[in-house]
Amino acid sequence: MLLRDTGPVESARLVEDEAELPPPGEGQLALRVLACGVCRTDIHVVEGEVSAALPLVPGHQVVAMVEALGSGVDGFAVGDRVGVAWLASTCGECAYCCSDRENLCERARFTGRDVDGGYAERMLADASFVYRPPEACSHVEAAPLLCAGIIGYRALKLSEVKPGGRLGLFGFGASAHLAIQVANAWGCKTYVFTREEEHRRLARELGAVWTGALEDDPGIALDAAVSFAPAGWIVPVALRRLDRGGTLAVNAVYASDIPPFPYEQLYWERAVRSVANYTRADAREFLALAADAGVRPRTEVYALRDANEALARLKRGEVEGAAVLVP
């Protein structure tokens, strides 16, 4: 499913296309796609809010089977099941890469933005940026773990929530419904703020101690919070719910402008920080935790040719959990 030009997802920007997959180059794997999660970042790419070189195949939450190995590849064999995520490659040489901050690499390339992704039957991937999904997960279950899960995990780490702490989640889509399961494993008490009653119901099913609308008051100050919504106005709303010394992590690759707010809401050493990509260490840590804690997404499955419908439903907030494409 190829993106030739950007525009609203409602106008079905992705078109069916045929192309030959070139043989894998040095360090690459040739993969047959088994499932690919649909991410809100894909919407931003399709609508042009996140820049990308077109034409492009989107998709960066890929579960696939190895079909062929390029030269120099070790540790994989034909027939292996692997996962491909957002980070496609880094330079390995800059100050960020050399200080365990490869997520900030200025020459990083991203799957489904800079290189063709998983909205396809086959794709190529750098073997150094490929993971092993939890064996107990089906192909469909494993796909959302590869972005929604990994980036949600990094957002929790950056929020500095402690085991047993009071955690606020603002927005409750694919990433948040996996993050709450991590928070459960850490013994946190989770408060979920979301506009959709169906999403509040799911949050309660997954262990939230309180749910409400985005501007509701749970009657208790939060130790940490994560905003998953691409809406800048939520930042001051979330800050009002933080206790002294609390941190709000903003988990969005694109968001609308943050409106002015009184300094008092930031005072008492509250902090706001963005979440930018992830490191391979984050991915490995999360996938191991997901296997141990039994983290599982709720999924809606779509045929690959129905990618436009899946994107439109996700944008309207109609997907419960995560949407997954299956070729």
N, C-alpha and C positions, 0 to 999 in steps of 0.2 A: 504494500500500500504506500504509494509514493506521494510526497508533498512537492508540488511544482511551484506553487505560489501561495502566499499566506493570506489569511482572511478568517472570518468567524467560523468556528467549527460547525455551526448550524448550516453552513452552506456547503458541507461535504467536500472539504478541500483535498482529501486523500483520494487518489484514483488507483485502480488496479493497473499493474504494469508487469511486464516480463523482462527479465535480464539474466544473463549468465553470470554465475558467481565465479570470479577468477580463482585460481589455485592459491592456497595460503602461502604468504611470503615468509621470510625468515622470522621465527618467533611467533607465528600466527597459528590459529586453529581455524579450520573450516567446520562450521556447525550447522546441524539441522535443527531448526527451532521447534520446540515442543509446546511452549507457552510463553506469552509475553504480557506482563502487566501493563495497564493503562494508567499513566501518572498525570497529575495536574501540570507538571512541567511540559508534558507533551502538548497540552492545550496552549501553553504560553509559546511553544515553538511554532505550532500550527497557526496561531493568530499573530505571530510576528513580535510578541512582547519580549521573547528571548531570541536573539539573533542566531541565524543558522545559514550555512551555505547550501543553497538549493540547486538542483533537486536533491531530496533527502528522504531516506526511509527512517521514520521516527521509531521510538521504543527503546527502553533501557532497563527493563526488568525481565531478563530473558533466561529461561531454562531451555537447555539445548543438549543435543547429543553430538559428540565429536565424530566427524566423518573423515577428516584428514588432518595431518600434522605438517606444518612447515618445517624447514630445516632449523636445527638448534633447539627444538622443543623437547623438554624433559618433564617427566611427572604426569603425563597424560597418555592415554591410549585410545584408539578408535573404539567407539562404543561407550565411552565414559559419559556420564551425565554431569553437566557443569552449569554454572550460573554466570551471566554477564550483567554488569551493573553500569551506573552512570559514568564513572571514571574509566575512560578508555585507555589513556596513557598519560604519563608525565615526563618531563625532561630528565629527571633523576640527577640533575647537576646544580640547580639553583639553590639559593639559601634556604628556601622553604623545603625543598625536597631533602636537603641535607640536615634538616632539623626536625624531622618527623611531622612536617606540616605540608605534605604533598598535596593536600586538598587546596592549598593556596597557590600552587604552581602557576606562573603566568603563561606557561606554554602547555598547560594541560589540555587534553582533548576529551570530548565527552560523547558517549554512545548516544546515537539518535539526535545529535546536534552537529557534531563535527565529522562523525563517521556514521555510516548507515547502521541502523539498529534492528530491532527484533520484530517490527511489523512486516514480517516476511517469512518465507519458508526456509531460507538459508541466509547465513551471514558469516563474516569473518570477525575474529577477535584476537587481541594480543594475549597470548597465553599467560603473561605475567599479571594480567588484570582479570583473571577468571577464577571463580570460586567453586567450592563443593557445597551444594545445597544440602540441608538436612535430609538424611536418607528416609526418614519416616514421613516426609512431606510428599504429596503427589506433585506432579509437574505444575498443576494449577495453583496449589497451595504455596509452592516454593517461589513462584514468580514475584508476588508482591513483597516478599522478604528482601528482594535484591535492590530495592530503592526505598519504598515506603518504610520497610523495617529498618534498614541500615541508617537512613537519615534521621528517622525518629529516635533511634538509639543514640546517635551522636547529639541530637538536640537535648535529650535527657541528660547526657553527660555535661553539656555546656550549661544547662540550667543549674547544675551543681546540687540537684536534689539528693538528699541523703536517705539511706534506708529508713523506712518508717516515717518519712517526711510528708507534709501536706503539699500535694502537687496539683496545679491547675492546668487543664488542657483546654485551649480555646480553639474551637473547630474540631470536628470529629469525623474525619474521612479515613482514607486508607492508612495513612501514616499513624494517626492518633489511635486508631483501634488496635494497632500492633504495639504502640508505645505503652498503652495502658496495661498490656499483658506483661511487658518488661517491668513496669512500675509495680505490678502485683507481685512479681517474683522478688522484688526488693522490699516488699512489705509496706509500700507507700499507701497513703490514703489519697485517692484521686477524685478531684472535683472537675466535672466536665461542663463546659459552656458551649452551647451550640444552638442554632436557630431551629433545627429540624427535630420534631418530636420523635420521628423514627430513629434518628441518630442518638437522641437521649435514651430511648428504650434500649438500643444496642449497648450503649455505655453502661447502663445499669446491669444488663446481662453479663457484661464483661468485668463487673466488680466496682464500678464507680460508687463512692459513698454519697455523692450528691450530683444532681444534674439540673441545669437550668438554661435560660436564654443567655445570650452573650453579655448582656448588661445586668443580669440578676446578681444579687448579693447572697453568697452562701452563708453569711453570718460568721465567718471565720477568716483570719488572715492566712495567706498561703506562704509556704517557705520557698517555693519555686514555681515557675509556670513556663509553658511552651505555647506559642501561637502558631497554628498550622494554616491559618487563613491568609490569602493574598490581599489583605485589607489593612492598610496602615492605621485606620481609625481604631483598631482593636488594641494597639500598643498602649495608649493612655488608659483604656478601659481595663486592660490586664494589670497595669501598674497600680491602679487603685485597689486591687485585690491582694497585692504583695505585702508581706510583713517586712519589717526593717531588715535590711541585709539580703533581701531576696533578689533572685535573678530571673528575668524574662528572656528566654531564648526564642528568637523569631525564625521559624523554620519555613522559609519561603524563598524560592529562587527569583521571584518577582513579586512586588506588592505595590499597591497604591501609596501615595504620599502619606506620611505620618502628620496629623494635624498638630498645631501648637497645643501645649498643655502646661499647667502650672508646675514650676520647679519643685514645689512641695511633694509632688507625686514621685519624683526621682530622688529626693533627699532621703536621708537616713541610709545611705549606702545601698540603695536599690540600684540594679544594673539592667541594661538592655544590651543584648548582643545578638548578632546575626549568626545563622548557621550556614556555612558555605561548603557544600559538597561533603566529602568524607575521605578518610584515608583507608588504605587496604587493611590496616590494623583494625580500624573500626568494623569493617565488613567481616573480617574473620572472627572478631570478638562477638559480634551480634549473632552471626550464624551459629556459633558454638552455644551461645546462651539460648537461642531459639530452640535448638535441638534439646538442650537439657531441660528447659522450662516448658516445652511443649507449646511454644507460641504458634498460633495458627490464624490465618486470615479468614474472614468471611468473604466469599467470592461470588461474582456474577460472571458467567462465561459467555463469550461472544465468538462467533466465527471471525476469522481474520478479515474477510470482506466486509464485515459489519463494524469496522474500526470507527467510522464516522459516527455511527449511532452510539457507540460506547463513549466516545469523547463528548458528544452532546449531552448524554445522560449524566456524565460526571460533572460537566459544567453546571447543569441545573440542580445538582445536589441530590440526584435520584438514585445513586448507587449506594447500596448498603455494604460497607466494607470496601472491597477492591474489585475493579473490573479486570478481566483477564481475556486476552485474545488467544485462540487456539487455531493454528493453520489446519 
